[in-house]
Amino acid sequence: MKARNKWTCIVIIVIFFVIVFAGLAIDNYVKNNGSRYITNENDVPKSDAILILGAYVYPNGIVSTMLNDRLTVGFELYQRGKAAKLIVSGDHGKFSYDEVNAMKKFLIDKGARNEDVFMDHAGFSTYESLYRARDIFQAKNIIIVTQQYHLLRAVFIARELGLKAYGVAADRQDYGIVMEKYKLREIAARDKDFFNAKIIKPKPTFLGEAIPVKGDGRLTNDKNSN
């Protein structure tokens, strides 16, 4: 009986290490593939649109520090003519929480034209934001803007979904100790989205009629929009 328990423990330990090794190998694969298409503001090719991925917005509508940096970099790319349109993609699943209107307001206050900013109200995850950029906004070439740790996965997903995507990192400052938690959590997210983007390819929570990014971004405005 003791021998059986011993072998059971050994099998469990081996399985555990195999799972950990496989998870780290997938994480490394996603990072290596995503990093090939990350560049800087000067060298990034011109594209159909700049996709800015959402992050936390405070109840008063002020964007968080990380989101502020993403929006600032995205606007600078727009100003430099790297793309004529911007897509802001985030969580607006509840009336009480709205990332995308706050993001659009930030860009318009900076000087972006209302018609140049498209809101993706159903960007509930990185995978869904990229899927919808392709199918709803019908973008073919995009520049993705977010922090480096997140950008590796976002670019990987986009490329697997057939988008000609490049990434520009928005790391404008030290975000503090919270980044350690984000980076650790990102390993699991890369593993999950490896299977989503490469194998499963699930549809996002919401699709709908196409709103081509070459058109007018005001078509995405809702009652909260200016």
Secondary structure, 3 states (H helix, E strand, C coil): CHHHHHHHHHHHHHHHHHHHHHHHHHHHHHHHHHHCCEECCCCCCCCCEEEEECCCECCCCCECHHHHHHHHHHHHHHHCCCCCEEEEECECCECCECHHHHHHHHHHHHCCCHHHEEEECECCCHHHHHHHHHHCCCCCEEEEEECHHHHHHHHHHHHHCCCEEEEEECCCCCCCCHHHHHHHHHHHHHHHHHHHHHHHCCCCCCCCCCCCCCCCHHHHCCCCCC
